[in-house]
Amino acid sequence: MTKSFLMNSLAYFLILATAFHSGLQAQEKGVFDYQRQIAAGKGTKKIVFIADAGTHGGRGNHEFMAGSILLASQLNAAYPEVHAVVRSTNNWPTDLSYADAVVVSLNHGQRAALDPEIASAVRRGAGFMAIHFGVEVNKGDAGDNYLRWMGGYFETEWSVNPWWQPDFQQIPEHPTTRGVKPFSVKDEWYYHMRFVSEMMDVTPILSAAPPISTVSEKTSERGGNPTVFKEVSDGKRQHMAWAYQRPDGGRGFGFTGLHLHENLSNDNFRKVLLNGVAWVTQLPIPDNGVAGKSVSREELERYIDDAQAALKSGR
């Protein structure tokens, strides 16, 4: 038996072993394998997505379960040391003592903002991220928590929620923008968040100058007020996504888009979300951003079907 044969055999064995190990990891990282996630060792970063079981406006709108399944699956594929799971509001987690990050996509974030388990996880250093309607909470205790957790939130009679298509041409340098190229996507992009004083430790990630047609000078819950009307009139850029480096060392991220599930087919839109989750989890982000496979409109429809099936099964 030649030395060359032995070396080739060893190399082949290592390839098989690696493939087998990867296969086991893939099996262990299902997005609904809650117990496997909890039981995973300290070397595993544990991300919990909490997604609203309800939608808003028919199929394709506020498909937060479907979007969370997609993002969790891509993070699990991109990072061997990550296990992300998805829980619906019907299966709200009662223990987050193990979580390294919590990501909420909700039809209003009030429940998350006042949840003692999330508060405890954040005090322990877990990252926190809110998406779309999940960034809105009531002023007071809930708003104060969101300011502490992610540096900003949607406050009624201050923030606005118009439909428009911002042109994100100026992408700042930040770990959450790695691999992100300028893009433009129509969505219900909220802006004029209530931020911490002087936006201390807040880094705007997606910003643009909205057209005046997106806001009213008259004060209403979500349509406008004199302050935001003047800012938009003056051409002041508004922020639709932001990163927050918390004083305690933890991290927060807010993303106001994703009313439309179909927008996840835009690679740059999706990459900001993936990078945002990775960043609040304190994962290393490659120069090209978190690896995530492009998703067709047809595949997005299947994610909606998967989400509906998961809800029926009690997820």
Rosetta silent file (secondary structure, phi, psi, omega in degrees, C-alpha in Angstrom):
SEQUENCE: MTKSFLMNSLAYFLILATAFHSGLQAQEKGVFDYQRQIAAGKGTKKIVFIADAGTHGGRGNHEFMAGSILLASQLNAAYPEVHAVVRSTNNWPTDLSYADAVVVSLNHGQRAALDPEIASAVRRGAGFMAIHFGVEVNKGDAGDNYLRWMGGYFETEWSVNPWWQPDFQQIPEHPTTRGVKPFSVKDEWYYHMRFVSEMMDVTPILSAAPPISTVSEKTSERGGNPTVFKEVSDGKRQHMAWAYQRPDGGRGFGFTGLHLHENLSNDNFRKVLLNGVAWVTQLPIPDNGVAGKSVSREELERYIDDAQAALKSGR
SCORE:     score description
SCORE:     0.000 S_00000001
   1 L     0.000  122.063 -173.908    0.000    0.000    0.000 S_00000001
   2 L   -79.611  158.888  177.132    1.624    3.241   -1.136 S_00000001
   3 H   -62.687  -38.112  179.979    1.973    6.414    0.899 S_00000001
   4 H   -62.541  -40.116  179.631    0.026    8.270   -1.801 S_00000001
   5 H   -64.399  -42.375  179.956   -2.874    5.835   -1.475 S_00000001
   6 H   -63.725  -41.414 -179.830   -2.937    6.265    2.293 S_00000001
   7 H   -64.791  -42.616  179.266   -2.907   10.044    2.013 S_00000001
   8 H   -65.425  -37.727  179.568   -5.720   10.042   -0.547 S_00000001
   9 H   -66.103  -40.984  179.157   -7.749    7.651    1.607 S_00000001
  10 H   -63.629  -42.608  179.252   -7.258    9.850    4.660 S_00000001
  11 H   -61.860  -41.465  179.723   -8.321   12.937    2.709 S_00000001
  12 H   -64.562  -41.132  178.569  -11.428   11.137    1.470 S_00000001
  13 H   -61.981  -42.014  179.710  -12.257   10.019    5.008 S_00000001
  14 H   -64.082  -38.856  177.856  -11.931   13.592    6.288 S_00000001
  15 H   -62.429  -45.131  179.784  -14.246   14.853    3.545 S_00000001
  16 H   -63.819  -41.552 -179.189  -16.840   12.236    4.455 S_00000001
  17 H   -64.522  -41.194  178.832  -16.489   13.007    8.153 S_00000001
  18 H   -64.110  -43.574  179.387  -16.886   16.728    7.535 S_00000001
  19 H   -63.336  -40.264  179.654  -19.940   16.168    5.367 S_00000001
  20 H   -65.461  -43.359  179.366  -21.431   13.860    7.990 S_00000001
  21 H   -62.824  -42.485  178.697  -20.759   16.378   10.750 S_00000001
  22 H   -62.210  -38.943  178.515  -22.294   19.181    8.666 S_00000001
  23 H   -63.634  -40.581  177.290  -25.314   17.018    8.054 S_00000001
  24 H   -64.031  -42.064  178.780  -25.711   16.421   11.776 S_00000001
  25 H   -59.884  -43.765 -179.281  -25.382   20.133   12.451 S_00000001
  26 H   -60.623  -40.437  179.155  -28.060   20.893    9.870 S_00000001
  27 H   -65.798  -36.140 -175.964  -30.366   18.358   11.531 S_00000001
  28 H   -77.429  -10.968 -173.522  -29.664   19.836   14.959 S_00000001
  29 L  -113.453   35.210  175.333  -30.428   23.380   13.869 S_00000001
  30 L   -63.545  146.073 -174.677  -34.030   23.187   12.741 S_00000001
  31 L   -72.169   -6.931  174.997  -35.848   26.473   13.276 S_00000001
  32 L  -117.074   11.335  179.407  -38.426   24.742   15.488 S_00000001
  33 L   -86.069   71.691 -174.597  -35.998   22.549   17.454 S_00000001
  34 H   -62.423  -45.767 -176.930  -36.419   24.496   20.676 S_00000001
  35 H   -67.217  -37.413  176.608  -35.101   21.840   23.036 S_00000001
  36 H   -63.362  -38.368  179.367  -32.024   21.184   20.906 S_00000001
  37 H   -64.619  -47.131 -178.370  -31.274   24.890   20.952 S_00000001
  38 H   -61.591  -38.777 -176.400  -31.615   25.134   24.727 S_00000001
  39 H   -78.429  -13.653 -178.088  -29.471   22.033   25.231 S_00000001
  40 L   -60.605  150.937 -177.005  -26.691   23.233   22.909 S_00000001
  41 L   -70.147  176.613 -177.516  -23.374   24.023   24.564 S_00000001
  42 L   -65.269  -19.866  179.471  -21.945   27.423   25.401 S_00000001
  43 L   -74.632   -6.969 -179.640  -20.129   27.520   22.080 S_00000001
  44 L   -99.418  127.432  173.918  -23.470   27.911   20.283 S_00000001
  45 E   -81.858  128.038 -172.452  -24.984   31.372   19.849 S_00000001
  46 E  -111.714  116.211 -177.231  -28.726   31.077   20.456 S_00000001
  47 E  -112.247  129.913  179.415  -31.068   33.427   18.597 S_00000001
  48 E  -115.632  115.816  172.122  -34.808   33.500   19.291 S_00000001
  49 E   -90.385  130.950  173.080  -37.150   35.025   16.718 S_00000001
  50 E  -115.370  115.793 -172.607  -40.606   35.909   18.048 S_00000001
  51 E  -120.301  141.447 -179.434  -43.023   36.399   15.160 S_00000001
  52 L   -66.489  135.090  178.042  -46.649   37.449   15.126 S_00000001
  53 L   -74.572  -18.173 -179.801  -49.051   34.641   14.302 S_00000001
  54 L   -99.263  159.628  175.439  -51.362   37.127   12.589 S_00000001
  55 L  -109.370 -163.977 -175.729  -50.912   39.018    9.353 S_00000001
  56 L  -160.158  101.098  177.537  -52.240   42.410    8.288 S_00000001
  57 L    98.507   18.508  177.281  -53.898   43.128    4.969 S_00000001
  58 L    94.645  174.312 -176.117  -54.022   39.685    3.380 S_00000001
  59 L   -56.617  134.934  179.078  -51.441   37.229    2.091 S_00000001
  60 L    96.504   -9.172  179.594  -48.018   38.760    1.583 S_00000001
  61 E  -111.954  132.424 -179.168  -48.461   41.474    4.230 S_00000001
  62 L    51.055   45.538  177.000  -46.903   41.210    7.695 S_00000001
  63 L   -84.379   65.647 -171.263  -45.841   37.636    7.004 S_00000001
  64 H   -71.213  -32.442  175.374  -43.635   37.743   10.074 S_00000001
  65 H   -64.882  -47.263 -178.694  -43.584   33.995   10.674 S_00000001
  66 H   -62.676  -44.682  179.593  -42.527   33.329    7.094 S_00000001
  67 H   -63.993  -39.050  179.690  -39.884   36.055    7.153 S_00000001
  68 H   -67.248  -39.270  176.728  -38.498   34.845   10.471 S_00000001
  69 H   -60.779  -43.996  179.304  -38.258   31.258    9.202 S_00000001
  70 H   -60.524  -51.936 -176.488  -36.320   32.496    6.172 S_00000001
  71 H   -64.670  -43.017  179.640  -33.898   34.640    8.194 S_00000001
  72 H   -62.820  -41.979  179.930  -33.371   31.996   10.884 S_00000001
  73 H   -62.495  -42.573 -178.081  -32.712   29.316    8.251 S_00000001
  74 H   -70.302  -35.202  176.128  -30.145   31.461    6.444 S_00000001
  75 H   -67.617  -40.913  177.461  -28.354   32.334    9.689 S_00000001
  76 H   -61.984  -36.968  179.317  -28.217   28.669   10.668 S_00000001
  77 H   -73.127  -33.290 -174.888  -26.717   27.838    7.275 S_00000001
  78 H   -79.867  -29.055 -174.388  -24.203   30.692    7.390 S_00000001
  79 L  -124.210  112.787  176.203  -22.847   30.094   10.902 S_00000001
  80 L   -59.781  -27.897 -175.292  -21.903   26.619   12.216 S_00000001
  81 L   -94.346   15.002 -178.356  -21.876   28.059   15.751 S_00000001
  82 E  -116.963  141.214  166.856  -25.403   29.516   15.578 S_00000001
  83 E  -132.255  109.650  177.963  -28.783   27.981   16.289 S_00000001
  84 E  -103.455  136.753  176.325  -31.709   30.288   15.527 S_00000001
  85 E  -126.192  163.921 -179.246  -35.292   29.248   16.240 S_00000001
  86 E  -122.495  130.145  173.577  -38.689   30.786   15.521 S_00000001
  87 E  -123.543  138.535  175.927  -41.577   31.056   17.960 S_00000001
  88 E   -87.282  168.898  176.408  -44.952   32.539   17.130 S_00000001
  89 H   -66.055  -15.818  174.105  -46.944   34.739   19.465 S_00000001
  90 H   -77.519  -14.594 -176.044  -49.100   31.638   20.045 S_00000001
  91 H  -132.660   48.396 -174.121  -46.028   29.936   21.491 S_00000001
  92 L   -60.445  133.091 -178.461  -44.393   32.862   23.271 S_00000001
  93 L   -66.481  136.946  178.838  -41.203   31.831   25.101 S_00000001
  94 L  -103.270   -3.300  178.502  -41.477   31.699   28.887 S_00000001
  95 L  -144.564  117.569  177.514  -37.739   31.274   29.456 S_00000001
  96 L  -123.275   26.220 -178.223  -35.042   33.245   27.630 S_00000001
  97 L   -65.804  -17.613 -178.297  -32.241   32.717   30.125 S_00000001
  98 L   -99.000   -9.539 -169.631  -30.212   30.985   27.395 S_00000001
  99 L   -74.939  135.805  172.828  -30.811   33.501   24.572 S_00000001
 100 L   -93.264  -18.623  177.018  -27.941   35.484   23.062 S_00000001
 101 E  -159.457  147.048  176.397  -30.322   37.590   20.984 S_00000001
 102 E  -125.150  129.600 -178.311  -34.061   38.184   20.662 S_00000001
 103 E  -123.279  121.582 -176.653  -35.587   39.388   17.377 S_00000001
 104 E  -114.741  133.883  172.757  -39.232   40.480   17.306 S_00000001
 105 E  -127.534  100.129 -167.897  -41.527   40.935   14.286 S_00000001
 106 L  -134.474  156.807  171.226  -44.901   41.829   15.748 S_00000001
 107 L   -84.729   71.796 -175.151  -48.153   43.623   15.049 S_00000001
 108 L    96.664  131.333 -172.107  -47.149   46.200   17.662 S_00000001
 109 L   -91.682    8.451 -173.257  -44.201   45.645   20.002 S_00000001
 110 H   -56.239  -44.212 -177.722  -45.887   46.391   23.331 S_00000001
 111 H   -61.198  -40.714  179.246  -45.925   42.787   24.526 S_00000001
 112 H   -66.728  -43.211 -175.070  -42.218   42.419   23.836 S_00000001
 113 H   -64.070  -25.897 -178.378  -41.325   45.733   25.445 S_00000001
 114 L  -107.977    8.427 -177.891  -43.010   44.737   28.720 S_00000001
 115 L   -77.743  122.749 -177.115  -42.017   41.064   28.707 S_00000001
 116 H   -65.626  -30.690  179.375  -39.978   40.244   31.835 S_00000001
 117 H   -69.147  -41.163  176.478  -38.060   37.431   30.135 S_00000001
 118 H   -65.086  -43.555  179.441  -36.877   39.705   27.323 S_00000001
 119 H   -58.864  -42.398  179.624  -35.991   42.402   29.851 S_00000001
 120 H   -65.331  -41.341  179.421  -33.977   39.883   31.867 S_00000001
 121 H   -63.004  -43.008 -179.953  -32.185   38.609   28.765 S_00000001
 122 H   -65.859  -41.258  177.120  -31.239   42.138   27.712 S_00000001
 123 H   -59.924  -32.392  178.479  -29.975   42.974   31.227 S_00000001
 124 H   -74.985  -13.994  178.256  -27.805   39.874   30.946 S_00000001
 125 L   116.426    0.902  179.998  -26.348   41.259   27.701 S_00000001
 126 L   -64.395  146.558  174.769  -28.488   39.641   24.998 S_00000001
 127 E   -74.112  157.577  178.670  -28.941   41.574   21.776 S_00000001
 128 E  -138.359  135.979 -179.899  -32.362   42.918   20.838 S_00000001
 129 E  -141.244  138.690  177.262  -33.783   43.688   17.401 S_00000001
 130 E  -126.731  142.462 -175.487  -37.242   44.795   16.274 S_00000001
 131 E  -123.631  136.153  175.502  -38.645   44.753   12.742 S_00000001
 132 H    49.455 -124.989 -174.694  -41.456   46.823   11.176 S_00000001
 133 H   -60.735  -18.721  175.939  -44.558   47.129   13.417 S_00000001
 134 H   -65.316  -16.260  178.735  -42.466   45.518   16.135 S_00000001
 135 H   -83.444  -10.589  179.860  -40.604   48.833   16.542 S_00000001
 136 E   -91.319  127.797  173.535  -43.804   50.612   17.687 S_00000001
 137 L  -140.590  168.142  179.424  -44.596   50.658   21.387 S_00000001
 138 L   -77.015  146.356  175.933  -46.509   52.977   23.692 S_00000001
 139 L   -63.719  143.768 -178.183  -44.809   55.940   25.271 S_00000001
 140 L   121.409 -137.633 -177.546  -43.923   55.336   28.911 S_00000001
 141 H   -59.903  -43.452 -179.072  -42.450   52.165   30.388 S_00000001
 142 H   -64.076  -46.928  178.670  -42.508   50.318   27.056 S_00000001
 143 H   -62.306  -40.064  178.588  -40.905   53.194   25.186 S_00000001
 144 H   -62.972  -39.339  177.125  -38.280   53.628   27.877 S_00000001
 145 H   -62.822  -45.096 -179.607  -37.387   49.931   27.619 S_00000001
 146 H   -63.481  -36.616  176.514  -37.013   50.163   23.848 S_00000001
 147 H   -62.213  -40.304  178.747  -34.781   53.208   24.233 S_00000001
 148 H   -70.684  -35.954 -173.008  -32.563   51.195   26.576 S_00000001
 149 H   -82.973  -38.408 -177.069  -32.640   48.081   24.421 S_00000001
 150 H  -140.922   13.276  169.547  -32.185   49.467   20.912 S_00000001
 151 L    79.535   -3.301 -179.209  -31.859   53.233   21.163 S_00000001
 152 E  -173.877  164.545  177.671  -35.116   54.172   19.461 S_00000001
 153 E  -163.101  166.862  175.866  -38.723   53.275   18.724 S_00000001
 154 E   -82.988  117.991  179.075  -41.822   54.381   16.838 S_00000001
 155 L  -111.765  124.973  179.841  -43.747   56.833   19.016 S_00000001
 156 L   -63.220  149.268 -175.495  -47.261   57.823   17.970 S_00000001
 157 L    66.596   12.274  175.125  -47.822   61.541   17.297 S_00000001
 158 L  -134.702  -48.379  179.199  -44.074   61.773   16.639 S_00000001
 159 L   -92.096  164.761 -179.684  -43.171   59.059   14.117 S_00000001
 160 E  -133.391  156.337 -175.336  -44.893   58.419   10.759 S_00000001
 161 L  -132.755   59.971 -177.712  -45.600   55.281    8.723 S_00000001
 162 L   -82.406  160.893  168.421  -46.105   56.180    5.044 S_00000001
 163 E   -87.288  126.972  178.333  -45.829   54.016    1.964 S_00000001
 164 E  -166.631  174.680 -177.242  -42.943   55.255   -0.192 S_00000001
 165 L  -124.388   86.891  178.349  -39.805   54.185   -2.018 S_00000001
 166 L   -67.791  152.354  178.694  -36.649   55.647   -0.450 S_00000001
 167 E  -108.752  100.744 -177.022  -33.449   55.600   -2.461 S_00000001
 168 E   -85.679   85.438 -177.507  -30.717   54.323   -0.173 S_00000001
 169 L   -94.775  -29.764 -178.143  -27.690   55.635   -2.039 S_00000001
 170 L  -102.364   95.967 -179.375  -25.459   56.587    0.883 S_00000001
 171 L   -95.116  116.034 -177.115  -24.617   53.376    2.700 S_00000001
 172 L   -72.911  161.928  175.124  -22.476   54.097    5.787 S_00000001
 173 L   -82.216  118.815 -179.792  -19.530   51.986    6.874 S_00000001
 174 L  -166.480  150.689  178.200  -20.673   49.687    9.665 S_00000001
 175 H   -52.337  -32.717 -178.346  -20.611   45.925   10.237 S_00000001
 176 H   -76.001   -8.997  179.167  -24.341   45.778    9.456 S_00000001
 177 H  -107.101    5.781 -179.889  -23.780   47.276    5.989 S_00000001
 178 L   -62.413  129.041 -179.231  -21.044   44.907    4.846 S_00000001
 179 L    80.024    0.226 -178.319  -21.897   43.616    1.393 S_00000001
 180 L   -92.207  125.839  177.707  -24.855   46.000    1.091 S_00000001
 181 L  -104.772  159.710  177.853  -25.041   48.012   -2.114 S_00000001
 182 L   -52.219  140.727 -179.212  -27.309   51.023   -2.783 S_00000001
 183 E  -153.238  167.693  179.346  -30.896   49.925   -3.335 S_00000001
 184 E  -144.425  123.442 -176.572  -34.448   51.202   -3.506 S_00000001
 185 L  -138.412  131.789  175.717  -37.504   49.250   -2.372 S_00000001
 186 L   -78.425  131.127 -179.879  -41.114   50.353   -1.949 S_00000001
 187 E  -163.557  176.884  171.958  -42.459   49.520    1.487 S_00000001
 188 E   -87.715   80.331 -177.391  -44.197   51.025    4.479 S_00000001
 189 L   -84.743  111.842  175.435  -40.983   52.595    5.735 S_00000001
 190 L   -73.707  152.210  172.128  -41.508   54.262    9.103 S_00000001
 191 E  -151.578  179.293 -175.070  -39.356   57.249    9.977 S_00000001
 192 L    60.540   55.501  177.208  -38.796   60.021   12.548 S_00000001
 193 L   -66.921  159.850  168.821  -38.228   57.578   15.382 S_00000001
 194 E   -86.898  110.169 -178.009  -37.996   58.667   18.981 S_00000001
 195 E  -103.484  166.118  173.011  -34.291   58.186   19.674 S_00000001
 196 L   -60.334  159.886 -176.120  -32.171   58.434   22.801 S_00000001
 197 H   -53.611  127.118  178.810  -30.979   61.946   23.625 S_00000001
 198 H    58.444   19.180 -179.946  -28.730   63.367   20.882 S_00000001
 199 H    53.122   36.552  179.521  -28.778   59.895   19.284 S_00000001
 200 L   -58.604  124.217  178.267  -25.928   58.936   21.600 S_00000001
 201 L    67.986   12.980  175.072  -24.356   55.623   20.448 S_00000001
 202 E   -99.097  130.445  175.797  -26.933   55.329   17.618 S_00000001
 203 E  -113.304  112.785  175.019  -25.594   54.772   14.095 S_00000001
 204 E   -61.958  135.354 -177.429  -28.082   55.434   11.265 S_00000001
 205 E  -110.188  -48.946  175.826  -27.913   52.556    8.777 S_00000001
 206 E  -118.671  114.965 -176.774  -30.609   53.244    6.154 S_00000001
 207 E  -136.228  149.235  177.726  -31.398   56.928    5.623 S_00000001
 208 E  -163.170  164.191  177.559  -33.034   59.018    2.934 S_00000001
 209 L   -95.216  113.271 -177.844  -34.913   62.291    2.463 S_00000001
 210 L   -73.350  153.130  172.290  -38.660   61.541    2.194 S_00000001
 211 L   -72.802  152.555 -177.427  -40.922   63.479   -0.173 S_00000001
 212 H   -63.435  -21.029  179.309  -43.259   65.960    1.485 S_00000001
 213 H   -67.207  -11.927 -177.236  -46.203   63.883    0.245 S_00000001
 214 H   -89.017   -0.230 -173.375  -45.377   61.267    2.899 S_00000001
 215 L  -146.260  152.808  177.761  -46.204   63.480    5.871 S_00000001
 216 E  -113.980  150.148  176.924  -48.833   65.906    7.155 S_00000001
 217 L   -77.456  -22.833  179.880  -48.306   69.047    9.195 S_00000001
 218 L   -77.156  136.397 -178.898  -51.374   68.224   11.263 S_00000001
 219 L   -72.460  128.163  173.472  -50.710   66.070   14.319 S_00000001
 220 L  -145.415  174.873 -175.117  -52.129   62.567   14.130 S_00000001
 221 L   -58.561  -45.668 -173.678  -51.159   59.191   15.553 S_00000001
 222 L  -136.463    6.947 -174.270  -49.029   58.063   12.621 S_00000001
 223 L  -103.399  -15.787  179.770  -49.472   60.589    9.816 S_00000001
 224 E   154.546  176.984  177.210  -47.487   63.601   10.886 S_00000001
 225 L  -170.611  164.971 -176.445  -46.931   66.556   13.186 S_00000001
 226 H   -58.344  -35.072 -177.043  -45.393   70.036   12.846 S_00000001
 227 H   -66.815  -51.854 -178.252  -41.898   68.868   13.859 S_00000001
 228 H   -69.467  -32.371  178.162  -41.517   66.066   11.329 S_00000001
 229 H   -61.445  -42.851  179.401  -43.270   68.137    8.652 S_00000001
 230 H   -66.677  -41.182  179.619  -40.669   70.890    9.031 S_00000001
 231 H   -60.257  -45.235 -179.621  -37.780   68.414    8.952 S_00000001
 232 H   -67.909  -39.727  177.569  -39.062   66.856    5.732 S_00000001
 233 H   -59.330  -35.680 -179.061  -39.773   70.310    4.257 S_00000001
 234 L   -83.624   -0.238  178.361  -36.175   71.251    4.988 S_00000001
 235 L    79.493   18.889 -179.383  -34.885   68.102    3.278 S_00000001
 236 L   -71.260  131.298  179.709  -33.554   66.503    6.446 S_00000001
 237 L   -68.222  141.624  179.362  -32.670   62.853    5.972 S_00000001
 238 E  -112.521  157.317 -172.577  -34.694   60.392    8.033 S_00000001
 239 E  -111.288  125.066 -178.985  -33.561   57.037    9.398 S_00000001
 240 E  -104.608  -12.816  173.943  -35.335   53.769    8.593 S_00000001
 241 E  -149.577  145.360 -177.544  -32.806   51.413   10.197 S_00000001
 242 E  -151.725  154.205  176.003  -30.298   52.009   12.955 S_00000001
 243 E  -113.548  142.780 -177.358  -27.740   50.231   15.128 S_00000001
 244 E  -130.541  119.672  174.222  -27.348   50.929   18.832 S_00000001
 245 E   -91.621  104.532 -174.772  -24.289   50.139   20.922 S_00000001
 246 L   -69.076  148.037  178.355  -25.700   49.934   24.413 S_00000001
 247 L   -58.171  -27.174 -178.916  -23.699   51.364   27.323 S_00000001
 248 L   -82.387    1.344 -179.781  -23.770   47.923   28.980 S_00000001
 249 L    98.541  -15.585  175.982  -21.967   46.364   25.997 S_00000001
 250 L   -77.351  176.070 -175.392  -25.072   44.827   24.471 S_00000001
 251 E  -134.680  149.947  175.740  -26.450   45.791   21.072 S_00000001
 252 E  -133.603  157.045 -179.666  -29.761   46.764   19.533 S_00000001
 253 E  -148.955  133.350  176.409  -31.008   47.171   15.973 S_00000001
 254 E  -118.657  139.308 -179.077  -34.193   48.645   14.531 S_00000001
 255 E  -139.547  116.102 -170.496  -35.510   48.060   11.013 S_00000001
 256 L   -91.198  -12.405  178.802  -38.771   49.742    9.995 S_00000001
 257 L   -81.711 -170.777  177.951  -39.429   48.057    6.644 S_00000001
 258 L    89.036   34.281  163.999  -40.822   44.582    5.836 S_00000001
 259 L   -68.104  -42.402 -178.225  -44.527   45.187    5.560 S_00000001
 260 E   -93.837  118.893  178.175  -44.236   43.361    2.222 S_00000001
 261 H   -59.275  -33.971 -176.063  -42.878   39.822    2.416 S_00000001
 262 H   -62.765  -20.661 -178.884  -41.841   40.013   -1.240 S_00000001
 263 H   -67.553  -15.219  175.791  -39.148   42.567   -0.386 S_00000001
 264 H   -68.619   -9.967  175.153  -37.049   39.748    1.060 S_00000001
 265 H   -77.088  -13.579  176.309  -36.267   38.837   -2.549 S_00000001
 266 L   -81.968  118.105 -173.607  -34.092   41.969   -2.692 S_00000001
 267 H   -59.864  -37.565 -177.842  -30.593   40.792   -1.743 S_00000001
 268 H   -73.775  -41.683  175.511  -29.551   44.103   -0.172 S_00000001
 269 H   -56.112  -50.230 -177.494  -32.756   44.502    1.834 S_00000001
 270 H   -66.763  -36.738 -178.060  -32.366   40.956    3.166 S_00000001
 271 H   -66.739  -36.372  176.254  -28.649   41.353    3.870 S_00000001
 272 H   -59.868  -42.282  178.847  -29.241   44.357    6.126 S_00000001
 273 H   -64.386  -47.085  179.635  -31.617   42.198    8.164 S_00000001
 274 H   -62.511  -45.534  178.089  -29.217   39.241    8.313 S_00000001
 275 H   -61.741  -39.145 -179.593  -26.292   41.486    9.208 S_00000001
 276 H   -61.969  -45.074  178.614  -28.416   43.215   11.839 S_00000001
 277 H   -63.587  -45.003  179.673  -29.281   39.956   13.576 S_00000001
 278 H   -60.006  -40.720 -176.972  -25.663   38.802   13.416 S_00000001
 279 H   -66.712  -45.230 -179.444  -24.444   42.112   14.826 S_00000001
 280 H   -67.688  -23.224  177.461  -26.765   42.174   17.846 S_00000001
 281 L   -83.344   -6.275 -179.563  -25.735   38.556   18.506 S_00000001
 282 L    63.211   41.681  173.749  -22.094   39.739   18.411 S_00000001
 283 L   -91.668  151.799  174.009  -21.172   37.355   15.624 S_00000001
 284 L   -68.872  135.538 -179.343  -18.318   38.091   13.226 S_00000001
 285 L  -111.724  120.519 -179.148  -19.655   39.542    9.971 S_00000001
 286 L   -60.872  164.170  179.879  -17.633   38.811    6.800 S_00000001
 287 L   -57.902  -32.207  179.470  -16.513   41.607    4.490 S_00000001
 288 L   -93.846   11.066 -179.727  -19.313   40.670    2.077 S_00000001
 289 L    84.438  175.159  178.579  -21.889   40.424    4.833 S_00000001
 290 L   -63.469  130.171  178.992  -23.721   37.364    6.122 S_00000001
 291 L   -67.372  128.303  178.418  -23.981   34.752    3.402 S_00000001
 292 L  -149.387  125.868 -177.504  -27.589   34.305    2.373 S_00000001
 293 L   -66.054  138.723  174.718  -28.944   32.559   -0.701 S_00000001
 294 L   -58.461  146.125 -175.181  -31.031   34.660   -3.085 S_00000001
 295 L  -124.585  126.289  178.957  -34.739   33.928   -2.755 S_00000001
 296 L   -80.889  165.587  176.589  -37.226   33.979   -5.634 S_00000001
 297 H   -60.989  -36.214  179.611  -40.817   35.169   -5.351 S_00000001
 298 H   -65.202  -41.205  178.019  -41.920   31.538   -5.738 S_00000001
 299 H   -65.802  -37.295  177.781  -39.721   30.467   -2.825 S_00000001
 300 H   -61.965  -36.959  176.695  -41.103   33.294   -0.710 S_00000001
 301 H   -62.990  -38.199  179.443  -44.597   31.968   -1.347 S_00000001
 302 H   -67.709  -33.383  175.772  -43.469   28.570   -0.088 S_00000001
 303 H   -63.259  -36.141  176.363  -42.161   30.182    3.093 S_00000001
 304 H   -64.033  -43.515  178.100  -45.667   31.552    3.672 S_00000001
 305 H   -61.761  -42.196  179.141  -47.076   28.057    3.218 S_00000001
 306 H   -62.296  -40.072 -179.643  -44.453   26.671    5.628 S_00000001
 307 H   -65.481  -42.150  179.591  -45.359   29.323    8.188 S_00000001
 308 H   -63.872  -40.024  177.134  -49.061   28.540    7.943 S_00000001
 309 H   -64.674  -40.122  179.630  -48.346   24.831    8.387 S_00000001
 310 H   -64.440  -40.523  178.954  -46.143   25.574   11.411 S_00000001
 311 H   -64.508  -40.258  178.856  -48.876   27.658   13.026 S_00000001
 312 H   -63.984  -29.358 -179.372  -51.413   24.893   12.501 S_00000001
 313 L   -85.636   -0.842  175.985  -49.049   22.475   14.232 S_00000001
 314 L    96.282   13.016  179.931  -48.806   24.731   17.283 S_00000001
 315 L   -70.815    0.000    0.000  -45.454   26.403   16.656 S_00000001
